[in-house]
Amino acid sequence: MSEIETRQDQARSQQQQAVQATAPVFVRACPGAGKTRVLVERHCLTPPGPRRTGRALLSFTNVAADELRERCSGNRPDLTAYPHYIGTFDSFLWRYLVRPFLPATPPWQHVLSWDQVPAAVVGWRKVPLSVFNFSYDLTTRRTQVTWEKPGTYLTNSKNTKEDYIAWAEQKRDHLWQTRGYMTGHEVRIAALDHVRNTAVTDLLRHRFFEIVVDEAQDCSELDLAILKHLHHAGLPLVIVADTDQGIYEWNDARPQDLHTFTQQLPTHLELNGNWRSSPPVCQLAATLRPALRSTPDLSVGEHHALDTPVLLLPYGRHGKKISGHLDVTDASEAFAAFAARDGIGPADCLALAHRNNAIPKARSSPAPRLPKERDAKALAWAAAVFTADEAPPAARSHALQLATAFLSEYWHPKSTGTLAETLVAHDITPSVMRRRAAAFLAQLPPVDATPARSWRAKARAVLKSQLPRPDAQLDAPKMLSLANTDLDKAIRSLIGLPEAADDEERPATMRSSSIHQAKGSEADAVLIHLPKPQDIRELLEAWADPSTHTESSELLRVYYVAITRARRLVTLAYPYSKHADVVAHLDTLKVDYRVEITAQPPVG
């Protein structure tokens, strides 16, 4: 047996241990470890036939939950239906720990954010409630309201920051307690209150024989408090996480809190076989982790024999020295050229940056802004994104959500419940609704240079043809509002898309996004742009400090996520002024790299 076969057998053995392990158990899975496959195989071990209890498979995004559902459906369709549950952590809390235990009135609604509630503004300046931070103290069980960036809201205002904070607290309590609106934060507070009741946890224990939480590094303090109560109540938990990828500290998710919680679980398993990345990518990523886990993950996939070093593309000038790449545009063009020499096309390239304004734009297709409105521009955006091959998964998912909302509003205009409640009330399953939404988007007119008023008329005609059932009779839709100033503008320009080429087909483009948006995706070649000398200095200082690593620094975790998106090639682009520092650091780490300062790769 060869060395790679031995390593692959080891990786498969680790997967099988995770598949068959008895809950409660904590599984640490490195990037590319095949954890989705493990969870699906574990679920498929459920004996067929009628059951009184089921398994809950939970993740933190609809995209991840949909992938679990689709993979399970391909093997055993019965595993996606009652008594099992596959969905997001938020929807699970709402469905099983909150909504059943709320009083009959007011008409409760679970909303994604306060931006979805028109009345969620405070003061004469109509400051959105979503700009305030509501934090819950587990000890005092009280909520504290803060406002970090008042900015121009308070310019020439007679009211103070403290006034607006007080109004925000009052408005939020009114919308929640009186009108029944609950965002994910309020849902978690209610779930934590209910889960302290043994009668509630007894019901849940008789409903589910196991609860699996994927991507648990995204758990907030409130999430972990809820899971702690479930664990102590005897509900078998399977916690799957890679704490090195915890990049949502702004949402109160901290790796140390997860570590403290998982220490209570009796069984710990490790998946360190990386089926995605080459050895150089694994080696570079490992240098960001703490010393106890600095051994690179085992590269066991199709790229296990590649030795392509890190590619450095410094740009600009420093003193009398000048790079062939004058700016980041030149560097990103060179990245695409070098990737092509290795047989990697633009569609398999991904350009990343920590901040949105630093994302390389050359030959790339930046992830579009996800609209919050419900108007004609939002529908046009959804149609354009859904039909674009290079659209990020998160954008396509949002496009489907928008289409679903438009259809539901047209079909059931008098509904006062949440979208999920409306679908249940009219006996429409989420999978059927997604298919109807996809068909609706596919039938919409092309998003091109057509005047917005003409495009809207055609879109309304398409919407009218989408009936909930063949015998339904609905009035012509009056939805899809547009500002008068936009009526004669090209619909394509209103959503920020460039003019289409008339005489030739558009060339393939590489994807681009912020690092946070790219989490969960992968590409053969990844370009990471470090735009400012100060940012590079902070990164190198944290990287070089033995006391700083992915367990203690979110900055390092962000770049860990960026590096581990790559299958074959990691490229760094940065100002030439910091080139010597970058090279010196990689030399210290004994990381192989090559430097290119010409715009095109050599021939041959």
C-alpha positions in Angstrom: 0.0 0.0 0.0 1.4 3.4 -1.0 1.8 6.3 1.4 -1.1 8.2 0.0 -3.4 5.2 0.2 -2.4 4.8 3.8 -3.3 8.4 4.5 -6.6 8.1 2.7 -7.5 5.0 4.7 -6.6 7.0 7.9 -8.9 9.8 6.8 -11.7 7.5 5.9 -11.3 5.7 9.3 -11.7 9.0 11.1 -14.8 9.7 9.1 -16.3 6.3 10.0 -15.6 6.9 13.6 -17.6 10.2 13.4 -20.4 8.5 11.5 -20.8 5.7 14.1 -19.9 7.6 17.3 -22.5 7.7 20.1 -23.8 11.1 21.0 -23.0 13.3 22.8 -19.8 13.9 20.8 -17.7 16.8 19.5 -16.1 16.5 16.1 -13.4 18.9 15.1 -13.3 19.0 11.3 -10.5 20.7 9.3 -11.4 22.5 6.0 -12.1 19.9 3.3 -12.6 17.1 5.8 -15.8 15.9 4.2 -18.0 16.7 7.2 -21.1 17.1 5.1 -20.6 13.6 3.8 -20.1 12.3 7.4 -23.3 13.9 8.6 -25.3 12.5 5.6 -23.9 9.0 6.2 -24.6 9.2 9.9 -28.2 10.2 9.1 -28.5 7.4 6.5 -27.8 4.9 9.3 -31.2 5.6 10.7 -33.3 2.4 10.2 -36.1 2.8 7.7 -39.7 2.6 8.6 -42.1 4.6 10.8 -40.5 6.3 13.8 -41.8 8.4 16.7 -38.6 10.3 17.2 -36.2 11.8 14.6 -32.9 13.6 14.2 -32.4 17.3 13.8 -29.6 18.4 11.4 -28.9 22.1 11.9 -26.6 24.6 10.3 -26.4 28.4 10.4 -27.2 29.2 6.8 -30.0 28.2 4.4 -27.4 27.2 1.8 -25.7 24.7 4.1 -29.1 23.3 5.3 -30.3 23.0 1.7 -27.1 21.0 0.8 -27.7 18.6 3.7 -31.3 18.2 2.7 -30.5 17.6 -1.0 -27.8 15.0 -0.2 -30.0 13.1 2.2 -32.9 13.2 -0.3 -30.7 11.7 -2.9 -30.0 8.7 -0.7 -33.1 8.3 1.5 -36.0 10.8 0.8 -37.7 9.6 4.0 -34.8 11.2 6.0 -35.9 14.7 5.1 -39.5 14.3 6.3 -41.2 14.0 9.7 -40.1 13.0 12.3 -36.7 14.3 11.2 -35.8 18.0 10.7 -33.2 19.6 8.5 -32.9 23.4 8.7 -31.2 26.4 10.2 -30.5 26.8 13.9 -32.7 29.9 13.9 -35.7 28.1 12.4 -35.3 25.1 14.8 -35.4 27.4 17.8 -38.4 29.2 16.5 -40.3 26.1 15.5 -39.6 23.9 18.6 -38.5 26.1 21.4 -40.3 29.4 21.0 -43.5 29.5 18.9 -45.3 26.6 20.5 -45.0 28.2 23.9 -46.0 31.8 23.1 -49.5 33.1 23.9 -52.1 33.2 21.1 -51.8 37.0 20.7 -50.3 39.2 19.3 -49.7 37.6 15.9 -46.1 36.5 16.3 -43.7 37.0 13.4 -40.1 35.8 13.1 -38.2 38.4 11.0 -34.6 38.2 9.8 -33.8 41.7 11.0 -35.5 44.9 12.1 -35.0 46.2 8.6 -38.0 44.1 7.6 -40.3 46.0 9.9 -41.2 49.4 8.5 -42.1 50.8 12.0 -38.6 49.8 13.3 -37.2 53.4 13.4 -36.8 55.8 16.3 -36.7 59.5 16.8 -37.3 62.5 14.5 -34.3 61.4 12.4 -36.0 57.9 11.9 -32.9 56.0 12.9 -33.2 52.3 11.9 -33.5 50.0 14.9 -31.0 47.7 13.1 -28.1 50.1 13.8 -28.4 49.6 17.5 -26.7 46.6 19.3 -28.9 44.6 21.7 -26.8 42.4 24.0 -28.3 40.0 26.6 -26.6 39.4 30.0 -27.0 35.8 30.9 -26.5 36.5 34.6 -28.9 39.5 35.1 -31.2 38.4 32.2 -31.3 42.0 31.0 -30.7 43.6 27.6 -28.2 46.4 27.2 -28.5 48.7 24.2 -25.4 50.4 22.6 -24.9 52.5 19.5 -21.3 52.4 18.2 -21.5 54.8 15.2 -24.1 57.5 15.6 -22.3 59.3 12.7 -24.4 61.8 10.7 -27.6 60.8 12.5 -26.9 63.2 15.3 -25.6 66.1 13.2 -27.3 69.3 14.3 -29.7 67.2 16.4 -31.2 68.5 19.6 -31.4 65.0 20.9 -28.4 63.1 22.4 -27.1 59.6 21.7 -28.5 58.5 25.1 -32.0 59.8 24.0 -31.9 57.6 20.9 -30.7 54.6 22.8 -33.6 54.9 25.3 -36.0 55.3 22.4 -34.5 52.3 20.7 -35.0 50.1 23.8 -38.6 51.3 24.1 -39.4 50.7 20.4 -37.8 47.3 20.4 -39.8 46.2 23.5 -43.0 47.6 21.9 -42.4 45.8 18.6 -41.6 42.5 20.4 -44.0 42.4 23.4 -47.0 44.3 21.9 -46.8 43.7 18.2 -45.1 40.3 18.2 -42.1 40.9 16.0 -39.0 38.8 16.9 -35.6 38.8 15.3 -33.1 36.0 15.9 -31.9 37.8 19.1 -35.4 37.9 20.7 -36.0 34.3 19.5 -32.8 33.2 21.3 -33.8 35.0 24.5 -37.2 33.3 24.5 -35.7 29.9 23.6 -33.3 30.2 26.5 -36.1 31.1 28.9 -38.2 28.1 27.6 -35.4 25.6 27.7 -34.9 26.2 31.4 -38.3 24.5 31.8 -37.9 20.7 32.2 -41.4 20.2 30.7 -40.2 21.8 27.5 -37.0 19.8 27.3 -38.9 16.6 28.1 -41.1 17.3 25.0 -38.0 17.9 22.9 -36.3 14.8 24.2 -39.3 12.7 23.1 -39.4 14.4 19.7 -35.7 14.0 18.8 -33.2 11.2 19.6 -30.3 13.4 18.4 -29.5 17.0 17.6 -26.6 17.7 15.2 -25.2 21.2 15.1 -22.9 21.9 12.1 -20.6 24.9 11.8 -20.8 25.3 15.6 -17.9 27.8 15.6 -20.6 30.3 14.6 -22.6 29.8 17.9 -23.0 32.9 19.9 -23.0 33.0 23.7 -26.8 32.7 23.7 -26.6 29.7 21.3 -24.2 27.9 23.6 -26.3 28.6 26.7 -29.2 27.0 24.9 -27.1 24.0 23.9 -25.8 23.7 27.4 -29.3 23.4 28.8 -30.2 20.8 26.2 -27.1 18.7 27.0 -27.9 18.8 30.7 -31.5 17.8 29.9 -30.2 14.6 28.3 -30.6 15.5 24.7 -27.8 13.7 22.7 -25.8 16.4 20.9 -23.4 16.1 18.0 -21.3 19.3 17.7 -19.3 19.7 14.5 -17.0 22.6 14.2 -13.6 24.1 13.1 -12.9 26.8 15.7 -10.1 28.1 13.4 -12.9 29.3 11.1 -14.8 31.3 13.7 -15.0 34.7 12.0 -18.2 36.1 13.5 -17.0 37.7 16.7 -19.2 40.7 15.9 -22.1 38.3 16.5 -20.8 37.3 19.8 -19.2 34.0 18.5 -16.0 33.2 20.3 -13.9 30.1 19.9 -13.0 30.0 23.6 -16.7 29.8 24.6 -17.2 26.9 22.3 -14.1 25.2 23.7 -15.4 25.6 27.2 -18.8 24.1 26.2 -17.4 21.1 24.3 -15.2 20.1 27.3 -18.5 18.9 28.8 -19.0 16.4 26.0 -17.5 13.0 26.8 -16.2 12.1 23.3 -13.9 14.2 21.1 -13.0 13.2 17.5 -10.7 14.7 14.9 -11.1 14.9 11.1 -7.7 16.1 9.8 -7.8 14.5 6.3 -8.1 17.4 3.8 -9.7 16.2 0.6 -9.7 19.7 -0.9 -6.3 21.3 -0.7 -2.7 20.6 -1.8 0.1 20.2 0.7 1.4 23.8 0.3 -2.0 25.2 1.0 -2.4 22.9 4.1 1.1 24.0 5.3 0.4 27.7 5.0 -2.9 27.4 6.8 -1.3 25.5 9.7 1.1 28.3 10.4 -1.8 30.4 11.6 -3.0 27.8 14.2 -1.8 27.4 17.8 1.4 25.4 18.4 -0.4 22.3 19.6 -2.2 22.1 16.2 0.5 23.5 13.9 1.0 20.2 12.1 -0.5 20.6 8.6 -3.6 18.6 7.8 -3.1 15.6 5.7 -3.7 16.3 2.0 -5.5 13.2 0.8 -7.5 14.5 -2.2 -6.8 14.7 -5.9 -4.2 17.4 -5.3 -2.1 15.5 -2.7 0.9 15.4 -5.0 1.0 19.1 -6.0 3.9 21.2 -4.7 2.8 24.6 -6.2 4.3 27.2 -3.9 2.6 30.4 -2.7 2.6 33.0 -5.4 3.6 36.6 -4.4 2.5 39.5 -6.6 3.7 42.8 -5.1 2.6 45.9 -7.0 3.6 49.6 -7.2 6.9 51.1 -6.3 9.1 51.5 -3.2 11.9 54.0 -3.4 13.8 53.3 -6.6 12.4 49.8 -6.9 9.3 49.3 -9.0 7.2 46.2 -9.7 6.0 45.3 -13.2 2.5 45.4 -11.6 1.7 49.0 -11.1 -1.5 48.4 -9.1 -3.8 45.7 -7.8 -5.5 45.6 -11.2 -2.3 44.6 -12.8 -1.6 42.0 -10.1 -5.0 40.4 -10.4 -4.6 40.2 -14.2 -1.3 38.5 -13.6 -2.9 36.1 -11.1 -5.4 35.0 -13.8 -2.6 34.6 -16.3 -0.4 32.5 -14.0 -3.5 30.4 -13.0 -4.2 29.8 -16.7 -0.7 28.5 -17.2 -1.4 25.9 -14.6 -4.6 25.0 -16.4 -6.9 26.9 -14.1 -9.6 28.9 -15.9 -11.2 32.2 -14.6 -14.3 30.4 -13.4 -12.0 28.4 -11.0 -10.4 31.6 -9.6 -11.5 33.5 -6.5 -10.3 37.0 -5.5 -10.7 37.9 -1.8 -10.1 40.8 0.5 -10.9 41.5 4.2 -12.8 44.7 3.2 -15.2 45.1 0.4 -13.5 48.2 -0.9 -10.2 46.3 -1.4 -11.6 43.4 -3.4 -9.7 43.1 -6.7 -12.1 44.1 -9.5 -10.1 43.3 -12.7 -11.7 40.5 -14.7 -13.8 39.7 -11.7 -17.5 39.7 -10.9 -18.0 41.2 -7.5 -20.8 39.8 -5.4 -23.7 42.2 -5.7 -25.4 43.9 -2.8 -28.2 41.9 -1.4 -31.3 44.1 -1.7 -33.6 44.5 1.4 -36.4 46.2 -0.6 -39.5 44.6 -2.2 -39.7 46.6 -5.4 -39.1 46.1 -9.2 -35.4 46.7 -8.8 -35.1 44.0 -6.2 -36.9 41.5 -8.5 -34.7 42.5 -11.5 -31.7 42.0 -9.3 -32.9 38.5 -8.3 -33.6 37.6 -12.0 -30.1 38.7 -13.1 -28.3 37.0 -10.2 -30.3 33.7 -10.5 -29.4 33.3 -14.2 -25.7 34.3 -13.8 -23.3 31.4 -13.8 -20.8 33.2 -11.6 -23.3 34.3 -8.9 -22.2 33.5 -5.3 -24.3 30.8 -3.6 -25.4 33.4 -1.0 -26.7 35.7 -3.7 -28.6 33.0 -5.5 -30.2 31.9 -2.2 -31.2 35.5 -1.5 -32.6 35.7 -5.1 -34.8 32.7 -4.4 -35.9 34.1 -1.1 -37.0 37.4 -2.8 -38.9 35.4 -5.5 -40.6 33.4 -2.8 -41.6 36.5 -1.0 -43.1 38.1 -4.1 -45.1 35.0 -5.0 -46.4 34.6 -1.4 -47.4 38.3 -1.2 -49.2 38.0 -4.6 -51.0 34.8 -3.7 -51.9 35.6 -0.1 -51.9 39.4 0.3 -54.0 39.3 3.5 -51.7 37.0 5.3 -50.3 38.4 8.6 -48.0 35.6 9.6 -44.4 34.9 8.7 -43.6 33.5 5.3 -43.1 30.0 6.8 -46.4 30.2 8.6 -48.2 31.3 5.4 -46.8 28.4 3.5 -47.9 25.9 6.2 -51.3 27.5 6.4 -51.8 26.9 2.6 -50.2 23.5 2.6 -47.2 24.4 0.5 -43.9 22.7 1.4 -40.6 24.7 1.3 -39.2 22.5 -1.5 -42.2 23.0 -3.7 -42.0 26.8 -3.1 -38.3 26.9 -4.0 -39.1 25.2 -7.3 -41.9 27.6 -8.0 -39.7 30.5 -7.2 -36.9 29.2 -9.4 -39.4 28.8 -12.3 -40.7 32.3 -11.7 -37.2 33.8 -11.9 -36.3 31.8 -15.0 -39.4 33.1 -16.9 -38.8 36.8 -16.1 -37.7 39.0 -19.1 -33.9 39.5 -19.6 -32.4 42.2 -17.4 -30.9 44.4 -20.2 -31.2 47.9 -21.6 -35.0 47.7 -21.7 -36.6 50.8 -20.0 -37.6 50.0 -16.4 -41.3 50.7 -17.0 -41.4 48.2 -19.9 -39.5 45.6 -18.0 -41.9 46.0 -15.0 -44.9 45.5 -17.2 -43.5 42.3 -18.6 -42.5 41.1 -15.1 -46.0 41.8 -13.8 -47.4 39.7 -16.7 -45.1 36.8 -15.7 -46.1 37.2 -12.1 -49.8 37.1 -13.0 -49.2 33.7 -14.8 -47.8 32.2 -11.6 -50.9 30.9 -9.9 -50.9 28.8 -6.6 -53.1 26.3 -8.3 -54.6 25.8 -11.8 -58.1 26.9 -10.8 -57.0 30.1 -9.0 -58.4 33.5 -10.0 -56.2 36.5 -9.0 -56.3 40.1 -10.0 -53.5 41.6 -12.0 -50.6 42.4 -9.6 -50.0 46.0 -8.6 -46.7 45.2 -6.9 -43.2 46.1 -8.1 -43.0 49.8 -7.3 -40.5 52.1 -9.1 -39.5 55.7 -8.5 -40.8 58.1 -11.2 -37.2 59.2 -11.9 -36.3 55.5 -12.7 -39.1 54.6 -15.1 -37.2 55.5 -18.3 -33.8 54.3 -17.2 -32.4 50.9 -18.4 -33.4 48.3 -15.9 -29.9 46.8 -16.0 -28.3 50.1 -14.9 -30.7 50.5 -12.0 -29.3 47.3 -10.3 -25.7 48.3 -11.0 -24.9 45.8 -13.8 -22.6 47.0 -16.6 -23.8 47.4 -20.1 -23.8 44.1 -22.0 -21.5 43.7 -25.0 -23.3 43.8 -28.3 -20.8 42.3 -30.7 -19.1 39.6 -28.7 -19.8 37.1 -26.0 -18.6 38.2 -22.5 -15.4 36.5 -21.4 -15.4 34.2 -18.5 -14.8 36.0 -15.2 -13.3 35.1 -11.9 -15.4 35.4 -8.8 -14.6 37.9 -6.1 -16.0 38.8 -2.7 -15.0 39.6 0.8 -13.5 36.8 2.9 -16.6 36.6 5.1 -18.9 36.2 2.1 -16.6 33.4 0.7 -16.9 31.2 3.7 -18.2 27.8 2.6 -16.9 28.2 -1.0 -13.8 27.0 -2.7 -11.7 27.5 -5.8 -8.7 26.0 -7.5 -6.8 29.3 -7.2 -7.3 32.0 -4.6 -6.0 35.6 -4.7 -5.8 37.4 -1.3 -5.4 41.1 -1.5 -3.7 43.0 1.4 -4.2 46.6 0.4 -2.6 48.7 3.1 0.8 48.6 4.7 -0.8 49.1 8.1 -3.0 46.0 7.5 0.0 44.0 6.5 2.0 45.1 9.5 -0.9 44.1 11.9 -1.3 40.7 10.2 2.5 39.9 10.2 2.8 41.0 13.8 -0.1 38.8 14.9 1.2 35.9 12.7 4.7 36.1 14.1 3.7 36.3 17.8 3.8 32.8 19.4 1.0 33.9 21.8 -1.3 34.9 19.0 -3.0 32.3 16.8 -6.4 31.4 15.5 -7.7 30.6 19.0 -7.0 34.2 20.2 -7.1 36.4 17.0 -10.1 36.8 14.8 -7.8 38.6 12.3 -5.8 35.3 11.8 -9.0 33.3 11.6 -10.3 35.5 8.8 -7.1 34.9 6.8 -7.2 31.2 7.7 -10.6 31.0 6.0 -9.3 32.8 3.0 -6.3 30.5 2.6 -8.3 27.3 3.1 -10.7 28.2 0.2 -7.9 27.2 -2.2 -7.5 23.8 -3.7 -4.2 24.3 -5.7 -2.8 27.8 -5.5 -2.7 30.6 -2.9 -1.6 34.1 -4.2 -0.9 37.2 -2.1 -1.1 40.6 -3.7 0.2 43.6 -1.7 2.0 47.0 -2.0 5.7 46.6 -2.9 6.7 48.7 0.1 5.9 45.6 2.4 7.5 43.0 0.1 10.6 42.6 2.1 8.6 42.1 5.3 6.3 39.5 3.7 9.2 37.5 2.3 11.1 37.6 5.6 8.1 36.2 7.4 7.5 33.4 4.9 11.2 32.6 5.2 10.9 32.3 8.9 7.9 30.0 8.6 9.8 28.0 6.0 7.0 28.3 3.5 7.8 27.8 -0.1 6.9 30.8 -2.4 7.7 32.3 -5.7 7.8 36.0 -6.5 6.6 37.4 -9.8 6.9 41.1 -10.7 6.1 40.8 -14.5 2.7 41.2 -15.8 2.6 38.0 -17.8 4.0 34.5 -17.1 7.0 33.4 -19.2 6.3 31.4 -22.4 6.6 27.6 -22.0 
